[in-house]
Amino acid sequence: MLDVIQTNRRCAFCEKREFQVAYLIAGPASFICDECVSSASNLLDEHNTQKTSAPHPLRIGTNPDQFIHILLKKHFHPSDVSQLESSSRVFPLRMRADLQKVLNRMLNSREGVYFTGLNLGYAYQTCTISTLLDETRDPATIAPPRYEEVDIGEAESVRCLENGLWLVSDGDFQYAVLLAPAQEFGRETGSHLEIAVPAGERGRAIAADIFSLAEAAIAEATSYRGKVLSLESGDPYSGKSTGVKVHRLDPVRSEDLVLPAATVELLKRNVIDFAMQRKALAAFKMPLKKGLLFYGPPGTGKSFTIRYLAQSLPDHTTLLVTAEQIGLIQEYIALARLLQPSLLVIEDADLIARDRNAMSSPCEEVMLNRLLNEMDGLAEDAELIFVLSTNRPEALEAAIASRPGRIDQAIEFPLPDEAGRKQLARVYARGVPISDAVIEAIARKTKNVSAAFIKELMRRSTQFYLERGGSGAIALQDIDAALTEMLFTGGRLNTTLLGGSIEASPSP
C-alpha cells in the first residue's frame, strides 16, 4: 500500500532518507521509496515486452501454430476448410488393437505426413473435424500423443493411440485423418475414424480406400484370432487397458482326458471331425454351426474337456462365457461371428436357460431369446460351435432340452467307473511313486466320486507321504488318512464340495 508518511527511515533499496514523500510499506519494519517502486515497474514492463515479442515455441496461446484449427487451415490452403468433405466410421472398441496396427502401416511409414496428439480439454461428445475447426471457445491444441498399452496375449502389448491427427500431403493433394474415442455423454463406445478431404472424386476415393483397409483389418482380427478369449468389463489390475482378456491355458495331453469311450467318440465326431469337414459340408449346403450340451455331475471333466478342444482346434477362436457375463451374450456372439470359425462356450447354461416361470424380469427372457435365436438356424453359414455346459440338465427349459435346431447333440460326462478311477489316479499322481496295488485300492475305495475328488485325493495323499519323510512310495496309509480327512473331518458338506460320495471310504 502507498501512504504519504513522515519518517526518518531509509529506503530498503537505495537507502535514501527523505521526508513527506510517498513510500511503499514493504513490511512491519521496511520501507521502499517511490523512485525505487517506479524503477522496478519499468523493468517489469520491459521484460514482459521482450517475452511477448519472442514467444517460447511450447507456450500454448502465444504461438498461433499451436492451435489445431490454424494447422488445418494452413494444411489445406488454398482450399477453404468450409468446403471440405468428411466421412467417418466407428469401429468396435475391443478391436482397437487391429485398427491401430493398420493405421500405423498406412500412415506412420509414409512421406509427407505430419502427426500430432490432441489436447481437447473436457469433452463429453465425440471429437470430429468440425470440432477441431471450432475456434470460438477452448480450441483444440497440439499435444504429445497419449498411448495405452493393450494386452493381446503376446510378448509385447500394442500401443493404442488415445487420439491423434495425421495431416497427409500426397503430392499436390492434402487430406486429414482423425482418430478419437467415440463417446456418448462421456461414455466411450468405440473408435471414431474420420477422414477430411477437399470436395471431389479423388478425395472420396482416398477416403474409401482407407476405410476399406481398416475394415479388412478389423475383419481379419489378427490380434485375437485363434486364441482363447473372454470379455472384460472392468479395469485390469495390470494397468493395461483391454476390453478382451486372452487366456494362456496350460496344454492338455490326450492321455490326461479320462472319459468313457462313448463320450470321447461323440466329442471327436461332433467337434473335431465336424470342424475338419466344414468345407466339404458347405459344398453340400449343410449348416456349418452346431450346438452341443455338456452335462453331468460337478467335477467330471467338462471344463477340462473344453480346454482340450480349444487346444485341438488351433484355427478356431474360443470364447469363454461365465455365468456372471450372460448379460454380454450378444456382444460375445458378435465377436464370435467376427472371429469365426469360433467355439463359443457358455458355462452354467442353466442360469440363462432355465424355466421361464422362474425368471424374475423380462430382461432374463430377452437374453434367453437372443441365445435361442442365434442357435436356431438364423444364420446356418456361421462357422460357430456352441457348447453349453451344465451340472443340472433337469433345470434347463424344455425349449432347449427338446426342440431341434438348438442342441444337436447332448454329451454326458458321467462319474468315472473303476477303470477310469485307476487311470485318473495315475494321471494325478504326477510322477510321485505309487504301486499298482495302491492304485487298485484307490479305485475300490472311491466309488461314485468325481474326477475332481480323485485329483484332490492324490494331492492330499502326497502331503501325508511327504509328512512321513517322502521316502519310498505313497502307501495305503497315506490314502486312508487323506480319505478320512476329506470324507469325515469336514462333514457331509465337505464331501459334496469335493465331488465325493458317502460310498467312498477308507480302509476299515
Residue pairs with C-beta under 8 A, 6 or more apart in sequence:
1 24
1 25
2 22
2 23
2 24
2 34
2 37
3 22
3 23
3 25
4 20
4 21
4 22
4 23
5 23
6 19
6 20
7 19
7 23
7 31
8 17
8 19
9 17
9 31
10 16
10 17
10 31
11 17
11 23
11 31
11 32
11 33
11 36
12 26
12 30
12 31
12 32
13 32
13 33
13 36
14 33
14 35
14 36
16 33
16 35
18 33
21 33
21 34
22 33
22 34
23 31
23 32
23 33
23 34
24 31
24 32
24 33
24 34
24 37
25 31
26 32
52 62
55 62
55 63
56 62
56 63
57 63
59 66
60 66
60 119
60 141
64 70
65 71
65 74
65 142
66 141
66 142
67 135
67 139
67 140
67 141
68 116
68 118
68 132
68 139
68 140
68 141
68 142
68 165
69 132
69 133
69 134
69 135
69 139
69 140
71 114
71 116
71 142
71 167
72 81
72 129
72 132
72 133
72 167
72 176
72 196
73 81
75 114
75 167
75 169
75 174
75 176
76 84
76 174
76 176
76 198
79 174
79 198
81 133
83 198
83 199
84 129
84 196
84 197
84 198
84 199
85 196
85 197
85 198
85 199
85 203
85 204
86 128
86 129
86 130
86 194
86 195
86 196
86 197
87 194
87 195
87 204
87 207
87 211
88 128
88 192
88 193
88 194
88 195
89 192
89 193
89 211
89 214
89 215
90 182
90 189
90 190
90 191
90 192
90 193
91 99
91 190
91 191
91 193
91 214
91 218
92 190
92 191
92 218
93 182
93 188
93 189
93 190
93 191
93 243
94 231
94 243
94 244
94 335
95 191
95 218
95 221
95 223
95 338
96 150
96 160
96 191
97 150
97 152
97 158
97 160
97 223
97 224
98 217
98 218
98 220
98 221
98 222
98 223
99 179
99 191
99 193
99 214
99 217
99 218
100 150
100 158
100 159
100 160
100 161
101 158
101 217
101 222
101 223
102 213
102 214
102 216
102 217
103 161
103 177
103 179
103 193
103 214
106 210
106 213
107 113
107 115
107 166
107 168
107 177
108 115
110 168
112 168
112 169
112 170
113 166
113 167
113 168
113 169
114 166
114 167
115 145
115 164
115 165
115 166
115 167
116 142
116 143
116 145
116 164
116 165
117 142
117 143
117 144
117 145
117 146
117 161
117 162
117 163
117 164
117 165
118 127
118 132
118 140
118 141
118 142
118 143
118 163
118 164
118 165
118 180
119 140
119 141
119 142
119 143
120 127
120 131
120 140
120 163
120 180
121 138
121 140
123 131
123 183
124 183
124 185
124 186
125 183
125 184
125 185
126 180
126 181
126 182
126 183
126 192
127 140
127 163
127 178
127 180
127 181
127 192
128 178
128 180
128 192
128 194
129 176
129 178
129 194
129 196
131 140
132 140
132 165
132 178
145 161
145 162
145 164
146 161
146 162
146 163
147 159
147 160
147 161
147 162
148 159
148 160
148 162
148 240
148 241
149 157
149 158
149 159
149 160
149 239
149 240
149 241
150 157
150 158
150 159
150 160
150 240
150 241
150 242
151 157
151 236
151 238
151 240
151 242
151 245
151 246
152 158
152 223
152 224
152 242
152 244
152 246
153 224
153 227
153 246
153 247
153 248
157 240
158 223
160 241
161 179
162 181
163 178
163 179
163 180
163 181
164 178
164 179
165 176
165 177
165 178
165 179
166 176
166 177
166 178
167 174
167 176
168 174
168 175
168 176
168 177
170 206
173 198
173 202
173 203
173 206
174 198
175 195
175 196
175 197
175 198
175 203
175 206
175 207
176 195
176 196
176 197
177 193
177 194
177 195
177 210
178 192
178 193
178 194
178 195
178 196
179 191
179 192
179 193
180 192
180 194
181 188
181 190
181 191
181 192
182 188
182 189
182 190
182 191
182 192
183 189
193 210
193 211
193 214
195 206
195 207
195 210
195 211
197 203
197 204
197 206
197 207
218 338
219 338
221 338
221 339
224 244
224 246
224 317
224 339
225 317
225 339
226 314
226 315
226 316
226 317
227 246
227 247
227 317
227 318
228 246
228 247
228 248
228 249
228 310
228 317
228 318
228 319
228 320
229 244
229 245
229 246
229 247
229 317
229 318
229 319
229 320
229 335
229 339
230 244
230 245
230 247
230 319
230 320
230 321
230 322
230 325
231 243
231 244
231 245
231 325
231 328
231 331
231 332
231 335
232 242
232 243
232 244
232 245
233 325
233 328
235 241
236 242
236 245
244 335
247 320
249 307
249 310
249 311
250 307
251 311
252 304
252 307
252 308
252 311
254 308
255 427
256 304
256 427
257 264
257 301
257 304
257 305
257 308
258 301
258 416
258 420
258 423
258 424
258 427
258 451
259 267
259 301
259 305
259 413
259 420
260 414
260 417
260 420
263 411
263 412
263 413
263 414
266 409
266 411
267 305
267 309
267 411
270 290
270 292
270 408
270 409
270 411
271 292
271 309
271 312
271 313
271 343
271 385
272 309
272 312
272 313
274 281
274 290
274 385
275 313
275 316
275 341
275 385
278 288
278 341
278 383
281 287
281 288
282 288
282 381
287 377
287 380
287 381
288 380
288 381
288 382
288 383
288 384
289 375
289 379
289 380
289 382
289 383
289 384
289 385
289 386
290 384
290 385
290 386
290 408
290 409
291 375
291 385
291 386
291 388
291 405
291 406
291 407
291 408
291 409
292 385
292 386
292 387
292 388
292 407
292 408
292 409
292 410
292 411
293 349
293 388
293 389
293 390
293 393
293 396
293 400
293 407
293 409
293 410
293 411
294 302
294 305
294 306
294 387
294 388
294 389
294 390
294 411
294 413
295 302
295 389
295 390
295 391
295 393
295 410
295 411
295 412
295 413
296 302
296 391
296 412
296 413
296 414
296 415
297 391
297 413
297 414
297 415
297 450
297 499
298 391
298 450
298 452
298 499
299 450
299 451
299 452
299 453
299 498
299 499
300 413
300 414
300 415
300 416
300 450
300 451
300 452
300 499
301 413
301 451
302 389
302 413
303 347
303 389
304 451
305 413
306 318
306 320
306 345
306 387
306 389
309 318
309 343
309 387
310 316
310 318
310 343
313 341
313 343
315 341
316 341
316 342
316 343
316 385
317 336
317 339
317 340
317 341
317 342
317 343
318 342
318 343
318 344
318 345
319 332
319 335
319 336
319 339
319 342
319 343
319 344
319 345
320 345
320 347
321 328
321 329
321 332
321 344
321 345
321 346
321 347
322 347
322 348
323 347
323 348
323 351
325 332
326 346
326 351
326 352
326 367
327 367
329 346
329 352
329 367
329 370
329 371
330 370
332 344
333 344
333 370
333 374
333 384
336 342
336 344
336 384
337 379
337 382
337 384
340 382
340 383
340 384
341 383
341 384
341 385
342 383
342 384
342 385
343 384
343 385
343 387
344 384
344 385
344 386
344 387
345 387
345 389
346 352
346 371
346 386
346 387
346 388
346 389
347 389
348 389
348 390
348 391
349 388
349 389
349 390
349 396
349 400
350 390
350 391
350 392
350 393
350 395
350 396
352 364
352 367
352 368
352 371
353 368
353 371
353 388
353 396
353 397
353 400
354 395
354 396
354 397
355 395
355 397
355 398
356 365
356 368
356 397
359 365
359 368
368 397
372 399
372 400
372 406
374 386
375 386
375 405
375 406
375 407
376 405
376 406
377 405
388 400
388 407
390 396
393 401
393 410
399 406
400 406
400 407
401 407
415 448
415 449
415 450
416 423
416 424
416 449
416 450
416 451
416 454
418 443
418 444
418 447
419 443
420 451
421 442
421 443
421 446
421 449
421 454
422 439
422 440
422 442
422 443
424 451
424 454
424 455
425 434
425 439
425 442
425 443
425 454
425 457
425 458
426 434
426 439
428 454
428 455
428 457
428 458
428 459
429 458
429 462
429 474
430 458
432 458
432 462
432 465
432 473
432 474
433 472
433 473
433 474
434 473
434 474
435 473
437 476
438 473
438 474
438 475
438 476
438 479
441 476
441 479
441 507
442 454
442 457
442 479
445 479
445 483
445 504
445 505
445 506
445 507
446 453
446 454
446 457
446 483
446 500
446 504
447 501
447 503
447 504
448 501
448 503
448 504
449 499
449 500
449 501
449 504
450 499
450 500
451 499
452 498
452 499
453 486
453 498
453 499
453 500
453 504
456 486
456 498
457 479
457 482
457 483
457 486
460 482
460 485
460 486
461 474
461 478
461 479
461 481
461 482
462 474
462 478
463 482
464 477
464 478
464 481
464 482
465 473
465 474
465 475
465 478
468 475
468 478
476 507
479 506
480 506
480 507
481 506
483 504
483 505
483 506
484 506
486 494
486 495
486 498
486 500
487 494
487 495
487 500
487 502
487 504
487 505
487 506
490 497
492 502
495 501
495 502
